[in-house]
Amino acid sequence: VAHAHGAGPVLLREAVRALEPTPRLCAPSGNNQLLVMLLGDSGVGKTCFLIQFKDGAFLSGTFIATVGIDFRNKVVTVDGMRVKLQIWDTAGQERFRSVTHAYYRDAQALLLLYDITNKASFDNIRAWLTEIHEYAQRDVVIMLLGNKADMSSERVIRSEDGETLAREYGVPFLETSAKTGMNVELAFLAIAKELKYRAGQSADEPSFQIRDYVESQKKRSSCCSFV
Ligand SMILES: Nc1nc2c(ncn2[C@@H]2O[C@H](COP(=O)(O)OP(=O)(O)OP(=O)(O)O)[C@@H](O)[C@H]2O)c(=O)[nH]1
């Protein structure tokens, strides 16, 4: 019997879905559809992050590990233009890597998550970036996200550590919470803006810097720590 996230027998839903073929994902159908992929270790909160963005809800309770790959669509408005995001939620578990690798090359943007309460998930970010450089498009937009920022009492990775790592790799960084929704929408909007800017870049358009945009828009805390 396989185990989900090393924490008990595989739940029925996972067992059933494991028998299903990997879903066929649509290729981009035009300039207004963007393919975004969520990556990171198992348990960092990728599925919850996507559900929070899509439905404004948080799935608490039993953790059901994603099998292979899943996706959701959401339309956002960026500078007055409707953009359809097709967001692929990948399984963080090692045993599904060969499945998810196959999809990297189609993604225009990658949200790479770690869990601020889990040091291993942060330490593994370098390995994830190595995989990204091996399998993804060279000009893919990458954003580093330190998720579960609501769990301040269990924090083991300081915000500065996330910022330093992101700076080293030249990618924007945000701390997020799939539970409270902190910075969740901002992460997707920043990516959509960056991709739209790249696609429509013209000489008279003021230059858009995703890192400056994220810095100016982000919420530093999910709650009331400075009140
Ligand atoms: N407090 C808190 N818990 C979270 C947050 N995000 C996810 N969780 C919890 O973390 C656990 C794992 O979340 P998932 O979204 O299933 O993790 P995942 O990264 O999709 O895992 P895999 O599918 O195995 O790759 C669940 O029990 C969630 O309820 C968050 O922002 N804050």
The ligand as an SDF file (V2000), in Angstrom:
LIG
                    3D

 32 34  0  0  0  0  0  0  0  0999 V2000
   -2.2310   27.0920    8.0700 N   0  0  0  0  0  0  0  0  0  0  0  0
   -2.1170   26.8340    6.7630 C   0  0  0  0  0  0  0  0  0  0  0  0
   -2.2310   25.5720    6.2950 N   0  0  0  0  0  0  0  0  0  0  0  0
   -2.1110   25.3690    4.9690 C   0  0  0  0  0  0  0  0  0  0  0  0
   -1.8600   26.4250    4.0630 C   0  0  0  0  0  0  0  0  0  0  0  0
   -1.7850   25.9010    2.8130 N   0  0  0  0  0  0  0  0  0  0  0  0
   -1.9970   24.5860    2.9490 C   0  0  0  0  0  0  0  0  0  0  0  0
   -2.1880   24.2470    4.2420 N   0  0  0  0  0  0  0  0  0  0  0  0
   -2.3980   22.8830    4.7740 C   0  0  0  0  0  0  0  0  0  0  0  0
   -1.2690   22.1160    4.3660 O   0  0  0  0  0  0  0  0  0  0  0  0
   -1.6590   20.7920    3.9880 C   0  0  0  0  0  0  0  0  0  0  0  0
   -1.1690   20.4770    2.5780 C   0  0  0  0  0  0  0  0  0  0  0  0
   -1.8360   21.3340    1.6410 O   0  0  0  0  0  0  0  0  0  0  0  0
   -1.9960   20.9320    0.0980 P   0  0  0  0  0  0  0  0  0  0  0  0
   -2.5100   22.1390   -0.5980 O   0  0  0  0  0  0  0  0  0  0  0  0
   -2.7690   19.6910   -0.0690 O   0  0  0  0  0  0  0  0  0  0  0  0
   -0.4640   20.6440   -0.2960 O   0  0  0  0  0  0  0  0  0  0  0  0
    0.1740   20.3480   -1.7370 P   0  0  0  0  0  0  0  0  0  0  0  0
    1.3890   21.1900   -1.8800 O   0  0  0  0  0  0  0  0  0  0  0  0
   -0.8640   20.5010   -2.7990 O   0  0  0  0  0  0  0  0  0  0  0  0
    0.6210   18.8110   -1.6150 O   0  0  0  0  0  0  0  0  0  0  0  0
    0.8510   17.7180   -2.8100 P   0  0  0  0  0  0  0  0  0  0  0  0
   -0.4570   17.6110   -3.5250 O   0  0  0  0  0  0  0  0  0  0  0  0
    1.2280   16.4400   -2.1440 O   0  0  0  0  0  0  0  0  0  0  0  0
    1.9570   18.2290   -3.6550 O   0  0  0  0  0  0  0  0  0  0  0  0
   -3.1850   20.7410    4.1620 C   0  0  0  0  0  0  0  0  0  0  0  0
   -3.4650   20.1220    5.4070 O   0  0  0  0  0  0  0  0  0  0  0  0
   -3.6140   22.1890    4.1610 C   0  0  0  0  0  0  0  0  0  0  0  0
   -4.7780   22.4010    4.9310 O   0  0  0  0  0  0  0  0  0  0  0  0
   -1.7180   27.7540    4.5800 C   0  0  0  0  0  0  0  0  0  0  0  0
   -1.4670   28.7420    3.8910 O   0  0  0  0  0  0  0  0  0  0  0  0
   -1.8530   27.9020    5.9350 N   0  0  0  0  0  0  0  0  0  0  0  0
  1  2  1  0
  2  3  2  0
  2 32  1  0
  3  4  1  0
  4  5  2  0
  4  8  1  0
  5  6  1  0
  5 30  1  0
  6  7  2  0
  7  8  1  0
  8  9  1  0
  9 10  1  0
  9 28  1  0
 10 11  1  0
 11 12  1  0
 11 26  1  0
 12 13  1  0
 13 14  1  0
 14 15  2  0
 14 16  1  0
 14 17  1  0
 17 18  1  0
 18 19  2  0
 18 20  1  0
 18 21  1  0
 21 22  1  0
 22 23  2  0
 22 24  1  0
 22 25  1  0
 26 27  1  0
 26 28  1  0
 28 29  1  0
 30 31  2  0
 30 32  1  0
M  END
$$$$
